[in-house]
Amino acid sequence: MKRAGALRQVSDFSDFVSGRRLRELLSQRGPGEAPRHVQTSPDGQHLLLLLRGRPVLQPQVLAFQRLGTGAGDLERSWQPPQPPITGLLFLQSPAALTSWVLAVVWEQGRTEVWGFVPALGWQLQQTLELCHGARARIVSICSQGSSLVWCEERPPSDAHLDPGRGAFRYCICTRALEVGEQGAHLGAMRIVVHNSPQYQVLASSQHVFLVPTGATFASVSTFLLIWCPREAKVTIVAPSGRFVHSEVLHSSDFKKLVFGSVGLLLPVAPLDIHTCALSSCGGLLVLSTQGTVHLVQPDGTWRHVYDLGGSGLAQGDPVPLKAFGSTLTCVLAGVLYLIDLTSGRLIEKKLLSTREVHFLESPSREEEIQLLTPTGIYCFSFSSPEEGGRPEPTLVEMVFEEACKYYQRRSLSSSQLTVEKLKKGDMFQAPIALSSILQHSLPHKERAAKGLPETYAKLLSTLSTDLQSYLSLELLKSCLVGASESQVDRCCEELVEQEVSRLLRLDLDRENLAYLNAVFNSFPKASWKAIRSSLQLQQNGDGLLVARATSDLWKKVLGGPVPNWSQQEEMGLNGVVPLFELICGSLHRFKPKWLPSFVELTQQYVGASWTYSTKEGPEGGVPLYKRALAVLDRQRLRAASDRELEIELLLCSARPKAVLQAVQLLIRLRRWQRVVEAAEKFSKLSPLLNKEIFTTLLAQFAQHRDLDPYLAALWELCPADLTVSDILRIVLQHLPSSEGDPAPFCAGGAPLTLALLKPLLHKVAQHQCTQDEPYADNLQGPPFPPPAPPRQHRAGPKAAPEMLQQAGACRTPFPGCNLSDAV
């Protein structure tokens, strides 16, 4: 429970440009003037007053700014035909010159958008019209983000309409208002509820509360509505009848909306509402005329907070009511009440010297209570730490120094430790203990910049990610203990995802890597989902695997020493598998088709990040495809699909030795079409690889006839430096051995004939002729002496004498084959 505190004056208006006039306006109120409305700008540098019921030509809207903000106060007055002002709204404008603008809204829908520029002062940016009809009248308005929500009265055309039907002449409208550098832009109007009674609208960050007013028809003032724009859902709440009903907003007609609940709502007593205010948790605080405060949650829960007591409050008497964090403040009959919203207990009650009190928003601290009175601005602060309150910055400084000394002794470095060094070196061994010491200094994350000096704020901001991770982890563990059997798997997946994400943000030393191995071994499926989410692995529209991992994450994937699988059969380095091998193992188990693409992606990152001359790349110098193949080799029982996976890994590496190995594996499996496709694709990489592949396939051609359907594609792969003699030598060296005299026909199938080689030999001979110019000139010389008569058994084209000599030197150049078809 919070301790007692004291009011401390923080401003006597001397820090405002027109402080004396501000004091006079707050001290004096004319006989016909309504209660003042006071607001502060989002940056806390401007104080706005809305004075209703003032005499003609006197300012109704005044803005007072602090000294040093810039020149130019705002004073606006309007002629008597101008309708009264409904509200002053501060809207965010991230694209404009300032981060916020002021919208002044009148009853008839006219809206002026004002912006403050330090060098120029207040400037009217644009004038807009919210309502479409000339007879429309706005009775209540609020803002939610970049949208305006208001209750609009649309008087009927029939002046003699009965009061019962006239009570439903209102509608709830919403419209987007975006402010940018080019001015303000209004979106299309949308009617949320039409034919509704009069409501006061109040908007939190997620919900809009529709609260009945004194003018609301009695039969429908028994409940209030809670509209959730994001879910398009409306909740009907009748606390007197303990009735809560939620439904999707299918129809915008009010009568259809409540038709199904009329029987339950009719006997309920009307709501007793005097003042309403929004709480910091997104709920609605309701003060009754009897002094009782209730809290209405967005889900419709109605909770009693505190009973202020006293006699009945008149409807016109102003009662300031506001929530500052978990503290409810209220001024009733000159008495300031401070109530703990969590427990509903009274923290303190103070008698004030004035009844003219306004609560102000604190731009720096959410829980800082600020009051505006005619004498100045006051801040309510709780007791000092000696009396049981929050610790002073001196104590925090001592704790920080002691922590640094402790870590300094543990460090081997003689340099002064800083927050960054402690974080980078992963030397925060007890962040939970350290955060528990500092927890009272910064109960909310957004107070980091203002709650502590810069040094300590930096400490907390540096630790915030780790602390949030630890907190989420502890909450998830507690949920896991009480989870049902069906929820255990989901909790485990979430737990593993948080742990893997946390470990990937740290330096993967031996200890963290060993822990990561334990997580992958204990929860393989959840670990795969976690690593897939961290790397953002997915297939694009073309079916290709893509990853959107950061550069630091890729370095962690490739970092660490490469294990020696030959020396350690069970696992990698001292029983710990590097992260790259862990990912490959998960891919092989759950998504084997992605494994080659993942290795290819990793190779692309290595090629883009490290050159061959630098030593900053992955340690060990072992190609990535070999590391992935080693993961496959560690599997005790390899499936038949692993052979195909091995071939894909060899081919995706695009290394000459690996490609040749893959081609040989395909030849061994007699998958000839795949062999030719691989040869056509990878022969373009280098002339040497092209020659090796062609020689290998030519040797296979000499041994069997399985490649005959692909000879046209095979001959296209012939290197330019091969001669006819080279081709015949390769063929003769790889002919199948024959025993005894050659038979006229081969027993294993169709014989190898020169006719099959003729296209290749002709192509090579032509190429050779074009390269040998003297020989080509002889072939193109005059026809004298006349050509020799054609021979009976010609072994090849007339332009290939070398081949004829070799064919004549061997009576049967292709043993075991029939040469009757030779050309």
For each residue, the residues with C-beta under 8 A, 3 or more apart:
1: 340 343 345 347
2: 5 327 340 347 382 389
3: 382 383 387 388 389
4: 347 348 382 383 387
5: 2 338 348 380 381 382 383 389
6: 380 381 383
7: 350 371 378 379 380
8: 378 379 380 381
9: 12 375 376 377 378 379
10: 370 376 377 378 379
11: 14 15 16 376 377
12: 9 19 375 376
13: 16 19 20 22 23 376 377
14: 11 19
15: 11 19 66 67
16: 11 13 19 22 47 64 65 66 67
17: 64 65 66 67 69 73
18: 21 22 64 73
19: 12 13 14 15 16 22 23 64
20: 13 23 24
21: 18 24 25 64
22: 13 16 18 19 25 26 47 49 64
23: 13 19 20 26 27 374 375
24: 20 21 27 28
25: 21 22 28 36 49 51 62
26: 22 23 36 49 356 372 373 374
27: 23 24 356 374
28: 24 25
29: 33 36 356
30: 33 53 54 55
31:
32: 53
33: 29 30 36 51 52 53 54
34: 52 53
35: 52 318
36: 25 26 29 33 49 50 51 52 358
37: 49 50 52 88
38: 47 48 49 50 358 360 372
39: 47 48 50 88 90 361
40: 44 46 47 48 360 361 363
41: 44 45 46 47 48 90 100 102 116
42: 90 92 99 100 361 363
43: 46 99 100 363
44: 40 41 361 362 363 364
45: 41 65 66 69
46: 40 41 43 63 64 65 66 69 116
47: 16 22 38 39 40 41 63 64 65 372
48: 38 39 40 41 61 62 63 64 74 88 102
49: 22 25 26 36 37 38 61 62 63 64
50: 36 37 38 39 60 61 85 88
51: 25 33 36 54 58 59 60 61 62
52: 33 34 35 36 37 60 84 85
53: 30 32 33 34
54: 30 33 51 58 59 60
55: 30 58
56: 79 80
57: 77 79
58: 51 54 55 77
59: 51 54 62 75 76 77
60: 50 51 52 54 76 77 78 85
61: 48 49 50 51 74 75 76 85 88 104
62: 25 48 49 51 59 73 74 75 76
63: 46 47 48 49 73 74 75 102 122
64: 16 17 18 19 21 22 46 47 48 49 73
65: 16 17 45 46 47 69 70 73 116
66: 15 16 17 45 46 69
67: 15 16 17
68:
69: 17 45 46 65 66 118
70: 65 116 117 118 119 120 121
71: 121
72: 120 121 122
73: 17 18 62 63 64 65 121 122
74: 48 61 62 63 114 121 122
75: 59 61 62 63
76: 59 60 61 62 104
77: 57 58 59 60
78: 60 82
79: 56 57 82
80: 56
81:
82: 78 79 106
83: 106 107 108 137
84: 52 106 107
85: 50 52 60 61 88 104 105 106 107
86: 105 106 107 138 139 140 141 150
87: 105 140 141 142
88: 37 39 48 50 61 85 102 103 104 105
89: 102 103 105 141 142 143 148
90: 39 41 42 100 101 102 103 143
91: 100 101 102 103 113 143 146 177 179
92: 42 99 100 145 146 179
93: 96 98 99 100 101 115 179 180
94: 99
95: 179 180 181
96: 93 99 101 115 179 180 181
97: 115 117 181
98: 93 101 115 116 117
99: 42 43 92 93 94 96
100: 41 42 43 90 91 92 93
101: 90 91 93 96 98 113 114 115 125 179 184
102: 41 48 63 88 89 90 91 113 114 115 116
103: 88 89 90 91 111 112 113 114 143 148 177
104: 61 76 85 88 111 112 114
105: 85 86 87 88 89 109 110 111 130 138 141 148 150
106: 82 83 84 85 86 109 110 111 138
107: 83 84 85 86 137 138 139
108: 83 131 134 136 137 138
109: 105 106 129 130 131 136 138 152
110: 105 106 127 128 129 130
111: 103 104 105 106 127 128 129 130 177
112: 103 104 124 126 127 128
113: 91 101 102 103 124 125 126 127 128 179 183 184
114: 74 101 102 103 104 122 123 124 125
115: 93 96 97 98 101 102 122 123 125
116: 41 46 65 70 98 102 121 122 123
117: 70 97 98 120 121 123
118: 69 70
119: 70
120: 70 72 117 123
121: 70 71 72 73 74 116 117
122: 63 72 73 74 114 115 116
123: 114 115 116 117 120
124: 112 113 114 127
125: 101 113 114 115 179 183 184
126: 112 113 183 184
127: 110 111 112 113 124
128: 110 111 112 113 177 184 186
129: 109 110 111
130: 105 109 110 111 138 148 150 173 175 186 189
131: 108 109 136 138 152
132: 136 189
133: 136 154
134: 108
135: 154 155
136: 108 109 131 132 133 152 153 154
137: 83 107 108 152 153 155
138: 86 105 106 107 108 109 130 131 141 150 151 152 153
139: 86 107 150 151 152 153 170 198
140: 86 87 150 151 199 200 201 213
141: 86 87 89 105 138 148 149 150 151 201
142: 87 89 148 149 150 201 202 203 208
143: 89 90 91 103 147 148 149 177 203
144: 147 148 149 203 204 205 208 229
145: 92 205
146: 91 92 176 177 178
147: 143 144 174 175 176 177 187 229
148: 89 103 105 130 141 142 143 144 174 175 176 177
149: 141 142 143 144 172 173 174 192 201 203 208
150: 86 105 130 138 139 140 141 142 172 173 174 201
151: 138 139 140 141 170 171 172 173 196 198 199 200 201 210
152: 109 131 136 137 138 139 170 171 172 173
153: 136 137 138 139 169 170 198
154: 133 135 136 169 170 171
155: 135 137 169
156: 159 161 165 166 169
157:
158: 161
159: 156
160:
161: 156 158 165 166
162: 165 166
163: 166 167
164: 167 217
165: 156 161 162 168 169
166: 156 161 162 163 169
167: 163 164 197 198 216 217 220
168: 165 195 196 197 217 254 255
169: 153 154 155 156 165 166 195
170: 139 151 152 153 154 196 197 198 199
171: 151 152 154 191 192 193 194 195 196
172: 149 150 151 152 191 192 193 194 196 199 201 210 227
173: 130 149 150 151 152 189 190 191 192
174: 147 148 149 150 189 190 192 229
175: 130 147 148 186 187 188 189 190
176: 146 147 148 186 187 188
177: 91 103 111 128 143 146 147 148 184 185 186 187
178: 146 184 185 187
179: 91 92 93 95 96 101 113 125 183 184 185
180: 93 95 96 183 184 185
181: 95 96 97
182: 185
183: 113 125 126 179 180
184: 101 113 125 126 128 177 178 179 180
185: 177 178 179 180 182
186: 128 130 175 176 177
187: 147 175 176 177 178
188: 175 176
189: 130 132 173 174 175
190: 173 174 175
191: 171 172 173 194 252
192: 149 171 172 173 174 227 249 252
193: 171 172 196 210 225 227 234 252 253 254 257
194: 171 172 191 252 253 254
195: 168 169 171 253 254 255
196: 151 168 170 171 172 193 199 210 254
197: 167 168 170 212 216 217 220 221 254
198: 139 151 153 167 170 212 213 215 216
199: 140 151 170 172 196 210 211 212 213 216 225
200: 140 151 210 211 212 213 276
201: 140 141 142 149 150 151 172 208 209 210 211
202: 142 208 209 211 276 277 278 284
203: 142 143 144 149 207 208 209 278
204: 144 207 208 209 278 282 283 284 298
205: 144 145 282
206: 228 230 282 298
207: 203 204 226 227 228 282 298
208: 142 144 149 201 202 203 204 226 227 228 229
209: 201 202 203 204 224 225 226 276 278 284 296
210: 151 172 193 196 199 200 201 224 225 226 227
211: 199 200 201 202 224 273 276 284 286
212: 197 198 199 200 216 220 221 223 224 270 271 273
213: 140 198 199 200 216
214: 315
215: 198
216: 167 197 198 199 212 213 220 221
217: 164 167 168 197 220 221
218: 221 270
219: 222 266
220: 167 197 212 216 217 223 258
221: 197 212 216 217 218 270 271
222: 219 238 240 241 265 268 269 270 271
223: 212 220 236 237 238 243 258 265 268 271
224: 209 210 211 212 237 271 284 296
225: 193 199 209 210 234 235 236 237
226: 207 208 209 210 234 235 237 296 298 300
227: 172 192 193 207 208 210 233 234 235 249
228: 206 207 208 231 232 233 234 235 298
229: 144 147 174 208 232
230: 206
231: 228 248
232: 228 229 248 249
233: 227 228 246 247 248 249
234: 193 225 226 227 228 246 247 249 257
235: 225 226 227 228 244 245 246 298 299 300
236: 223 225 243 244 245 246 257 258 261 265 300
237: 223 224 225 226 243 244 296 300 302
238: 222 223 241 242 243 244 264 265 268
239: 242 271 294 296 302
240: 222 268 269 270 271
241: 222 238 264 265 267 268 269
242: 238 239
243: 223 236 237 238 261 264 265 268
244: 235 236 237 238 299 300 301
245: 235 236 260 261
246: 233 234 235 236 299 300
247: 233 234 250 257
248: 231 232 233
249: 192 227 232 233 234 252 257
250: 247
251: 256 257
252: 191 192 193 194 249
253: 193 194 195 256 257
254: 168 193 194 195 196 197 257 258
255: 168 195 258 259
256: 251 253 259
257: 193 234 236 247 249 251 253 254
258: 220 223 236 254 255 261 262 265
259: 255 256 262
260: 245
261: 236 243 245 258 264 265
262: 258 259 265 266
263: 266
264: 238 241 243 261 267 268
265: 222 223 236 238 241 243 258 261 262 268
266: 219 262 263
267: 241 264
268: 222 223 238 240 241 243 264 265
269: 222 240 241
270: 212 218 221 222 240
271: 212 221 222 223 224 239 240 286
272: 288 289 290
273: 211 212 276 286 287 288
274: 287 288 289 313 315 319
275: 286 287 318 319 321
276: 200 202 209 211 273 284 285 286 287 321
277: 202 284 285 287 321 322 323
278: 202 203 204 209 282 283 284 285 323
279: 282 283 284 285 295 323 328 341
280: 323 324 325 326 366
281: 297 341
282: 204 205 206 207 278 279 297 298
283: 204 278 279 295 296 297 298
284: 202 204 209 211 224 276 277 278 279 295 296
285: 276 277 278 279 293 294 295 296 305 321 323 328
286: 211 271 273 275 276 293 294 295 296
287: 273 274 275 276 277 291 292 293 308 313 319 321 330
288: 272 273 274 291 292 293 294
289: 272 274 312 313 315
290: 272 312 313
291: 287 288 307 308 309 310 313 332
292: 287 288 304 306 307 308
293: 285 286 287 288 304 305 306 307 308 321 328 330 339
294: 239 285 286 288 302 303 304 305
295: 279 283 284 285 286 302 303 305 341
296: 209 224 226 237 239 283 284 285 286 300 301 302 303
297: 281 282 283 300 301 302 303
298: 204 206 207 226 228 235 282 283
299: 235 244 246
300: 226 235 236 237 244 246 296 297
301: 244 296 297
302: 237 239 294 295 296 297
303: 294 295 296 297
304: 292 293 294 307 344
305: 285 293 294 295 328 339 341 344
306: 292 293 328 337 339 344 346
307: 291 292 293 304
308: 287 291 292 293 330 332 337
309: 291
310: 291 313 332 333
311:
312: 289 290
313: 274 287 289 290 291 310 317 319 332
314: 317
315: 214 274 289
316:
317: 313 314
318: 35 275
319: 274 275 287 313 330 331 332
320: 329 330 331 357 358 359
321: 275 276 277 285 287 293 328 329 330
322: 277 328 329 330 359
323: 277 278 279 280 285 326 327 328 329 341
324: 280 327 329 359 362 366 367 368 369
325: 280 366 367 444
326: 280 323 340 341 342 367
327: 2 323 324 338 339 340 341 347 367 369
328: 279 285 293 305 306 321 322 323 337 338 339 340 341
329: 320 321 322 323 324 336 337 338 339 359 369 380
330: 287 293 308 319 320 321 322 336 337 339
331: 319 320 334 335 336 337 352 355 357
332: 291 308 310 313 319 335 337
333: 310 355
334: 331 351 352 353 354 355
335: 331 332 349 350 351 352
336: 329 330 331 349 350 351 352 357 371 380
337: 306 308 328 329 330 331 332 346 349
338: 5 327 328 329 346 347 348 349 350 369 380
339: 293 305 306 327 328 329 330 344 345 346 347
340: 1 2 326 327 328 343 344 345 346 347
341: 279 281 295 305 323 326 327 328 344
342: 326
343: 1 340
344: 304 305 306 339 340 341
345: 1 339 340
346: 306 337 338 339 340 349
347: 1 2 4 327 338 339 340
348: 4 5 338
349: 335 336 337 338 346
350: 7 335 336 338
351: 334 335 336
352: 331 334 335 336 355 357 373
353: 334
354: 334 357 373 374 375
355: 331 333 334 352
356: 26 27 29 373 374
357: 320 331 336 352 354 371 372 373
358: 36 38 320 371 372 373
359: 320 322 324 329 369 370 371 372
360: 38 40 370 371 372 377
361: 39 40 42 44 370
362: 44 324 365 366 368 369 370
363: 40 42 43 44
364: 44 368 447 450
365: 362 368 447 450 451
366: 280 324 325 362 444 446 447
367: 324 325 326 327 443 444
368: 324 362 364 365 379
369: 324 327 329 338 359 362 379 380
370: 10 359 360 361 362 377 378 379 380
371: 7 336 357 358 359 360 377 378 379 380
372: 26 38 47 357 358 359 360 376 377 378
373: 26 352 354 356 357 358 376 377 378
374: 23 26 27 354 356
375: 9 12 23 354
376: 9 10 11 12 13 372 373
377: 9 10 11 13 360 370 371 372 373
378: 7 8 9 10 370 371 372 373
379: 7 8 9 10 368 369 370 371
380: 5 6 7 8 329 336 338 369 370 371
381: 5 6 8
382: 2 3 4 5 389 390
383: 3 4 5 6 387 388 389
384: 387 389 392
385: 388 389 390 391 392 395
386:
387: 3 4 383 384
388: 3 383 385
389: 2 3 5 382 383 384 385
390: 382 385 440 441
391: 385 395 396 440 441
392: 384 385 395 396
393: 396 397 441 452 453 456
394: 397 398
395: 385 391 392 398 399
396: 391 392 393 399 400 438 441 452 456
397: 393 394 400 401 456
398: 394 395 401 402
399: 395 396 402 403 437 438
400: 396 397 403 404 455 456 459
401: 397 398 404 405
402: 398 399 405 406
403: 399 400 406 407 434
404: 400 401 407 408 417 422
405: 401 402 408 409
406: 402 403 409 410
407: 403 404 410 411 417 422 427
408: 404 405 411 416 417
409: 405 406
410: 406 407 427
411: 407 408 417 425 427
412:
413: 417
414:
415: 421
416: 408
417: 404 407 408 411 413 421 422 427
418: 421 422
419: 422 423 455 458 459 462
420: 423 424 462
421: 415 417 418 424 425 427
422: 404 407 417 418 419 425 427 428 462
423: 419 420 426 428 462 463
424: 420 421
425: 411 421 422
426: 423 506 507 509
427: 407 410 411 417 421 422
428: 422 423 431 434 463 466
429:
430: 433 434
431: 428 434 435 463 466 467 470
432: 435 436 467 470
433: 430 436 437
434: 403 428 430 431 437 438 463
435: 431 432 438 439 463 467
436: 432 433 439
437: 399 433 434
438: 396 399 434 435 441 442 456 459 460
439: 435 436 442 443
440: 390 391 443
441: 390 391 393 396 438 451 452 456 460
442: 438 439 445 447 448 451 452 457 460
443: 367 439 440 447
444: 325 366 367 447
445: 442 448 464
446: 366
447: 364 365 366 442 443 444 450 451
448: 442 445 451 452 457 460 461 464
449: 457
450: 364 365 447
451: 365 441 442 447 448 457
452: 393 396 441 442 448 455 456 457 460
453: 393 456 457
454: 457 458
455: 400 419 452 458 459
456: 393 396 397 400 438 441 452 453 459 460
457: 442 448 449 451 452 453 454 460 461
458: 419 454 455 461 462
459: 400 419 438 455 456 462 463
460: 438 441 442 448 452 456 457 463 464
461: 448 457 458 464
462: 419 420 422 423 458 459
463: 423 428 431 434 435 459 460 466 467
464: 445 448 460 461 467 468
465: 468 469 505
466: 428 431 463 469 470 502
467: 431 432 435 463 464 470 471
468: 464 465 471 472
469: 465 466 472 473 498 501 502
470: 431 432 466 467 473 474
471: 467 468 474 475
472: 468 469 475 476 498
473: 469 470 476 477 495 498 499 502
474: 470 471 477 478
475: 471 472 478 479
476: 472 473 479 480 491 494 495 498
477: 473 474 480 481 495
478: 474 475 481 482
479: 475 476 482 483 491
480: 476 477 483 488 491 492 495
481: 477 478
482: 478 479
483: 479 480 487 488 491
484: 487 488
485: 488
486: 489
487: 483 484 490 491
488: 480 483 484 485 491 492
489: 486 492 493
490: 487 493 494
491: 476 479 480 483 487 488 494 495
492: 480 488 489 495 496 523 526
493: 489 490 496 497 523 525 526 529 530
494: 476 490 491 497 498
495: 473 476 477 480 491 492 498 499 526
496: 492 493 499 500 519 523 526 527 529 530
497: 493 494 500 501 526 529 530 533
498: 469 472 473 476 494 495 501 502
499: 473 495 496 502 503 519 530
500: 496 497 503 504 516 519 527 530 531 534
501: 469 497 498 504 505 530 533 534
502: 466 469 473 498 499 505 506
503: 499 500 506 508 512 515 516 519
504: 500 501 508 534 553 556
505: 465 501 502
506: 426 502 503 512
507: 426 512
508: 503 504 512 513 516 556 559 560 579
509: 426 512 513
510: 513 514 574 576
511: 514 515
512: 503 506 507 508 509 515 516
513: 508 509 510 516 517 560 576 578 579
514: 510 511 517 518 575 576
515: 503 511 512 518 519
516: 500 503 508 512 513 519 520 579 582
517: 513 514 520 521 575 576 577 582
518: 514 515 521 522
519: 496 499 500 503 515 516 522 523 527
520: 516 517 523 524 527 582 585 586
521: 517 518 524
522: 518 519
523: 492 493 496 519 520 526 527
524: 520 521 527 528 586 589 590
525: 493 528 529 590
526: 492 493 495 496 497 523 529 530
527: 496 500 519 520 523 524 530 531 582 586
528: 524 525 531 532 586 587 589 590 591
529: 493 496 497 525 526 532 533
530: 493 496 497 499 500 501 526 527 533 534
531: 500 527 528 534 535 582 583 586
532: 528 529 535 536 537
533: 497 501 529 530 536
534: 500 501 504 530 531 549 553
535: 531 532 547 548 549 553 557 583
536: 532 533 547 548 549
537: 532 545 546 547 594 598
538: 545 546
539: 543 544 545 546
540: 543 544 546
541:
542:
543: 539 540
544: 539 540 597
545: 537 538 539 594 597 598 601
546: 537 538 539 540 601
547: 535 536 537 598 601
548: 535 536
549: 534 535 536 553 554 557
550: 553 554
551: 554 555 609
552: 555 556
553: 504 534 535 549 550 556 557
554: 549 550 551 557 558 602 605 609
555: 551 552 558 559 609
556: 504 508 552 553 559 579
557: 535 549 553 554 579 580 583 602
558: 554 555 580 602 605 606 617 618
559: 508 555 556 578 579 618 619
560: 508 513 573 578 579 619
561: 573 578 619 620
562: 578 618 619 620 621 622 627
563: 568 571 572 573 577 578 581 630
564: 567 568 573
565: 568 569 572 630 633 634
566:
567: 564
568: 563 564 565 571 572 573 575
569: 565 634
570: 575
571: 563 568 575 576 577
572: 563 565 568 575 576 577 578 581
573: 560 561 563 564 568 576 578
574: 510
575: 514 517 568 570 571 572
576: 510 513 514 517 571 572 573
577: 517 563 571 572 581 582 585
578: 513 559 560 561 562 563 572 573 581 582
579: 508 513 516 556 557 559 560 582 583
580: 557 558 583 584 602 624 627
581: 563 572 577 578 584 585 627 630 631
582: 516 517 520 527 531 577 578 579 585 586
583: 531 535 557 579 580 586 587 598
584: 580 581 587 588 595 598 599 627 628 631
585: 520 577 581 582 588 589 631
586: 520 524 527 528 531 582 583 589 590 591
587: 528 583 584 590 591 592 594 595 598
588: 584 585 592 595 631 632 635 645
589: 524 528 585 586 592
590: 524 525 528 586 587
591: 528 586 587 594 595
592: 587 588 589 595 641 645
593: 596 597
594: 537 545 587 591 597 598
595: 584 587 588 591 592 598 599 628 645 648 649
596: 593 599 600 645 648 649 651 652
597: 544 545 593 594 600 601 652
598: 537 545 547 583 584 587 594 595 601 602
599: 584 595 596 602 603 624 625 628 649 652 653
600: 596 597 603 604 652
601: 545 546 547 597 598 604 605
602: 554 557 558 580 598 599 605 606 624
603: 599 600 606 607 624 625 652 653
604: 600 601 607 608
605: 554 558 601 602 608 609
606: 558 602 603 609 610 617 618 624
607: 603 604 610
608: 604 605
609: 551 554 555 605 606 617
610: 606 607 614 616 617 618
611: 614
612:
613:
614: 610 611 617
615:
616: 610
617: 558 606 609 610 614
618: 558 559 562 606 610 621 624
619: 559 560 561 562
620: 561 562
621: 562 618
622: 562 626 627
623: 626 627 653 655 658
624: 580 599 602 603 606 618 627 628 653
625: 599 603 628 629 649 650 652 653 655 658
626: 622 623 629 630
627: 562 580 581 584 622 623 624 630 631
628: 584 595 599 624 625 631 632 649
629: 625 626 632 633 646 649 650
630: 563 565 581 626 627 633 634
631: 581 584 585 588 627 628 634 635
632: 588 628 629 635 638 642 645 646 649
633: 565 629 630
634: 565 569 630 631
635: 588 631 632 638 642
636:
637:
638: 632 635 642 643
639: 642
640: 643 644
641: 592 644 645
642: 632 635 638 639 645 646
643: 638 640 646 647 665 669
644: 640 641 647 648
645: 588 592 595 596 632 641 642 648 649
646: 629 632 642 643 649 650 665
647: 643 644 650 651 662 665 666
648: 595 596 644 645 651 652
649: 595 596 599 625 628 629 632 645 646 652 653
650: 625 629 646 647 653 658 659 661 662 665
651: 596 647 648 654 658 659 662 678 682
652: 596 597 599 600 603 625 648 649
653: 599 603 623 624 625 649 650 658 659
654: 651 658 659 682 685
655: 623 625 658 659
656: 659 660 685 686 688 689 692
657: 660 661
658: 623 625 650 651 653 654 655 661 662
659: 650 651 653 654 655 656 662 663 678 682 685 689 693
660: 656 657 663 664 689 692 693 696
661: 650 657 658 664 665
662: 647 650 651 658 659 665 666 678
663: 659 660 666 667 675 678 679 693 696
664: 660 661 667 668 696
665: 643 646 647 650 661 662 668 669
666: 647 662 663 669 671 674 675 678
667: 663 664 670 675 696 700
668: 664 665
669: 643 665 666
670: 667 706
671: 666 674 675
672: 675 676 706 707 709 710
673: 676 677 710
674: 666 671 677 678
675: 663 666 667 671 672 678 679 697
676: 672 673 679 680 697 707 710 713 714
677: 673 674 680 681
678: 651 659 662 663 666 674 675 681 682
679: 663 675 676 682 683 693 694 697 714 717
680: 676 677 683 713 716 717
681: 677 678 684
682: 651 654 659 678 679 685 689 693
683: 679 680 689 690 693 694 717
684: 681 690
685: 654 656 659 682 689 690
686: 656 689 690
687: 690 691 719 721
688: 656 691 692
689: 656 659 660 682 683 685 686 692 693
690: 683 684 685 686 687 693 694 717 719
691: 687 688 694 695 719 721 722
692: 656 660 688 689 695 696
693: 659 660 663 679 682 683 689 690 696 697 717
694: 679 683 690 691 697 698 714 717 718 719 722
695: 691 692 698 699 730
696: 660 663 664 667 692 693 699 700
697: 675 676 679 693 694 700 701 707 714 717
698: 694 695 701 702 714 727 730 731 734
699: 695 696 702 703 730 733 734
700: 667 696 697 703 704 706 707 734
701: 697 698 704 707 708 711 714 731
702: 698 699 730 731 732 733 734 735 752
703: 699 700 734 735 736
704: 700 701 707 748 749
705: 708 749 750 752
706: 670 672 700
707: 672 676 697 700 701 704 710 711 714
708: 701 705 711 756
709: 672
710: 672 673 676 707 713 714
711: 701 707 708 714 715 756 759 760
712: 715 716 759
713: 676 680 710 716 717
714: 676 679 694 697 698 701 707 710 711 717 718
715: 711 712 718 759 760 763
716: 680 712 713
717: 679 680 683 690 693 694 697 713 714
718: 694 714 715 722 727 760 763 764
719: 687 690 691 694 722
720: 767
721: 687 691
722: 691 694 718 719 726 727 764
723: 726 727 764 768
724: 727 728 761 764 765 768 800 802 803
725: 728 729 802 803 806
726: 722 723 729 730
727: 698 718 722 723 724 730 731 757 760 761 764
728: 724 725 731 732 803 806
729: 725 726 732 733
730: 695 698 699 702 726 727 733 734
731: 698 701 702 727 728 734 735 752 757
732: 702 728 729 735 813 814
733: 699 702 729 730
734: 698 699 700 702 703 730 731
735: 702 703 731 732 752 814 815 816
736: 703 748 816
737:
738: 742 743 815 816
739:
740:
741:
742: 738 812 815 816 817
743: 738 746 747 816
744: 818
745: 751 818
746: 743 749 750 751 752 816 817 818
747: 743
748: 704 736
749: 704 705 746
750: 705 746
751: 745 746 814 816 817 818
752: 702 705 731 735 746 756 814 817
753: 756 757 814 817 818 819 821 822
754: 757 758 761 795 796 814 819 821 822 823
755: 758 821 822 823
756: 708 711 752 753
757: 727 731 753 754 760 761
758: 754 755 761 762 796 823
759: 711 712 715 762 763
760: 711 715 718 727 757 763 764
761: 724 727 754 757 758 764 765 796 797 800 803
762: 758 759 765 766 797
763: 715 718 759 760 766 767
764: 718 722 723 724 727 760 761 767 768
765: 724 761 762 768 769 796 797 799 800 803
766: 762 763 769 770 799
767: 720 763 764 770 771
768: 723 724 764 765 771 772
769: 765 766 772 775 776 779 799
770: 766 767 776
771: 767 768
772: 768 769 775 776
773: 776 777
774: 777 778
775: 769 772 778 779
776: 769 770 772 773 779 780
777: 773 774 780 781
778: 774 775 781
779: 769 775 776 799
780: 776 777
781: 777 778
782:
783: 786 787
784:
785:
786: 783
787: 783
788: 791
789:
790: 794
791: 788 794
792:
793: 822
794: 790 791 804 823
795: 754 803 804 807 808 822
796: 754 758 761 765 800 803 804 807 823
797: 761 762 765 800
798:
799: 765 766 769 779
800: 724 761 765 796 797 803 804
801: 804 805
802: 724 725 805 806
803: 724 725 728 761 765 795 796 800 806 807
804: 794 795 796 800 801 807 808
805: 801 802 808 809
806: 725 728 802 803 809 810 813
807: 795 796 803 804 810 813
808: 795 804 805
809: 805 806
810: 806 807 813
811:
812: 742 815 819
813: 732 806 807 810 819
814: 732 735 751 752 753 754 817 819
815: 735 738 742 812
816: 735 736 738 742 743 746 751
817: 742 746 751 752 753 814
818: 744 745 746 751 753 821
819: 753 754 812 813 814 822
820:
821: 753 754 755 818
822: 753 754 755 793 795 819
823: 754 755 758 794 796
